[in-house]
């Protein structure tokens, strides 16, 4: 099963040697799968960090593609911090307006 998102290139697997497969998306290297001498498939992410050892090629490929992109994770954390700051400032402003309204109401 393959998930296709409009506007996002699909990952492309290529066999570059006997038992060695690499995957890329829009020219960006995402990882590889290498078959060991004992027949297991070793999966690696885009930074050559081992992902795991698998019995089948399809399991290893799936594992490589399931590794989150570290750059995307960093952007998500940064966006989360911005949203938290905006929420905190909004809360302070809303509290200030509530206090001001409570002070002004007796004079209306």
C-alpha positions in Angstrom: 0.0 0.0 0.0 1.3 3.4 -0.9 0.1 6.8 0.4 0.2 9.5 -2.3 -0.2 13.1 -1.2 -1.0 15.6 -4.0 2.0 17.9 -4.7 4.4 15.6 -2.8 6.7 13.3 -4.8 6.5 9.6 -4.0 9.6 7.8 -2.7 11.5 5.9 -5.4 13.4 2.7 -4.6 16.4 1.6 -6.7 18.5 -1.5 -6.5 22.1 -0.3 -6.8 23.8 -3.6 -6.1 23.0 -7.2 -5.2 21.1 -6.9 -1.9 21.5 -3.1 -1.7 18.5 -0.8 -2.1 18.3 3.0 -1.7 15.3 5.3 -1.6 15.0 8.9 -2.5 12.2 11.5 -2.9 12.6 14.4 -5.3 16.4 13.9 -5.3 16.7 13.7 -1.5 18.3 10.6 -0.1 16.0 9.0 2.5 17.8 5.8 3.4 18.8 2.3 2.4 18.3 -1.4 2.9 21.2 -3.9 2.8 20.9 -7.7 2.8 23.4 -9.2 5.3 25.3 -12.4 4.8 22.8 -14.3 6.9 19.8 -13.2 4.8 18.4 -10.6 7.1 17.6 -7.1 5.8 19.3 -4.2 7.6 17.5 -0.9 7.3 19.2 2.5 7.6 17.8 6.1 7.7 19.0 9.0 5.6 21.9 9.6 8.0 23.1 6.0 8.0 21.7 5.4 11.4 20.5 1.8 11.8 16.7 1.5 11.9 16.5 -2.3 12.5 16.9 -5.8 11.2 14.0 -7.4 9.3 13.2 -10.8 7.9 11.7 -9.5 4.6 12.7 -6.7 2.2 9.2 -5.2 2.4 9.4 -4.9 6.2 12.8 -3.2 6.0 11.6 -0.8 3.3 8.5 0.1 5.3 10.7 0.8 8.4 13.0 3.1 6.4 10.0 5.1 5.2 8.5 5.3 8.7 11.5 7.1 10.2 10.5 10.7 10.9 12.5 13.4 9.1 14.6 15.1 11.7 14.4 18.5 10.0 10.6 18.3 9.9 10.5 17.3 13.5 12.7 20.3 14.4 10.3 22.6 12.5 7.3 21.1 14.2 8.9 21.7 17.7 9.7 25.3 16.7 6.2 25.9 15.5 4.8 24.4 18.7 6.9 26.8 20.8 5.6 29.8 18.7 2.0 28.6 19.1 2.5 28.3 22.9 3.9 31.8 23.1 1.0 33.3 21.1 -1.5 31.5 23.3 0.2 32.8 26.5 0.2 36.4 25.1 -3.5 36.1 24.0 -4.4 34.9 27.5 -2.6 37.9 29.1 -4.4 40.3 26.8 -7.8 38.7 27.4 -7.2 38.8 31.2 -6.2 42.5 30.9 -9.3 43.3 28.9 -11.5 41.5 31.4 -10.0 43.5 34.3 -10.4 46.7 32.3 -14.0 45.9 31.5 -14.8 45.1 35.1 -13.3 48.4 36.2 -15.2 50.5 33.5 -18.6 48.9 33.9 -19.6 50.7 37.1 -19.2 54.0 35.4 -21.5 53.2 32.5 
